[in-house]
Amino acid sequence: MEIKSDRITLREMTEADWANYVSHVTGDGEVFIQYGLEPEPDLIDYIQSPTPEVIYRSIILNDTNEMVGHMGIATYNDNLEFYTFKEHRNNKYCSEALPLFIQAYLDGHLDNELHDVVVAETLSVNEASIHVLEKAGFTKEAIGFRGLLPEDDEESTVKNIVMLRRYEYKK
């Protein structure tokens, strides 16, 4: 199912679209801002393929058919993700796409199930994402920290500690 507005179309993400996304995230040094984790080899390997439990849509410009970012939602926890390619930021593409995507998800058009809530987590320093979420009607539910526990053979320190904001959008 495609979702359209005057300027953009949200379409099912293809393999080529995913490769384009990975190229932008890793090539622009944006792994941390997108995932809140340092760009270690295991993470780079992990993001080479889409997560099966996530519904992805590419954000495509109607006039040029160019991909400018993506949106996704994990069906197992209603957790939203979105990303605009660096060269397309400040054009309000995510602000335009997000309400369309959320409504389609809540109404069951993306997975044939009705939903009551969408949640989103973003880095507390990512003011652009915070603005997009708040403009779309999300409310801040919590602020907290996330860190990765060390592997069994590593020093006993937590790494990649980041402060996150958690938002909710309720039907």
Secondary structure by P-SEA (a helix, b strand, c coil): ccccccccccccccaaaaaaaaaaaaaaccccccccccccaaaaaaaccccccbbbbbbccccccccccccccccccbbbbbbccccccccaaaaaaaaaaaaaaaacccccccccbbbbbccccaaaaaaaaaaacccccccbbbbbbbcccccccccbbbbbbbbbbcc
